[in-house]
């Protein structure tokens, strides 16, 4: 019985919980998905999802609740971790000047360089079809989305859009600069949860 924790700091927490539950069912895997901001829950999780929101605020909340350390520990132990939108910013080792200016503490788990609001403000939000490596076509929702502008040699690029990297994976860690939980498509959540079987 696997435990999947969705970090309930900000963002589409409930949507991620529902998508992960559906993905588990479709994969025929036994598991429980919870929304939590408790260090104890994160420590005993088998997989962790870090949703979107405002990266500076999420960073403060996860450090204040000592969850940041638990996420780093989980990454070292090879547990699957997925960050979406602002969550992908927090997984990065390198941020842009906006991230430096706001003194956002990154988890530094992926060898990627991220740019906040790469596609513009809220009103410039959009939806587009991506071709994701190992997954196929996926209808992606971008809301004030960041982008990965550079990736280290040990990072696998899963999808690009407008010369930016928008999906990447480094071992057990996945960064998506869009919102897979805002669609009806469970493909990405299934791809993530299948890492538990490897």
Buried (B, 14 or more C-beta within 10 A) or exposed (E): EBBBBBBBBBBBBEBBBBBBBBBBEEBEBEBBBBBBBBBEBBBEBBBBBBBBBBBBBBBBBBEEBEBBBBBBEBBEEEBBBBBBBBBBBBBBBBBBEBBEEBEBBBBBBBBBBBBBBBBEEEEEBEEEEBEBBEBEEBBBBBBBBBBBBEBEEEBEBBBBBEEBBBBBBBBBBBBBBBBBBBBEBBBBBBBBBBBBEE
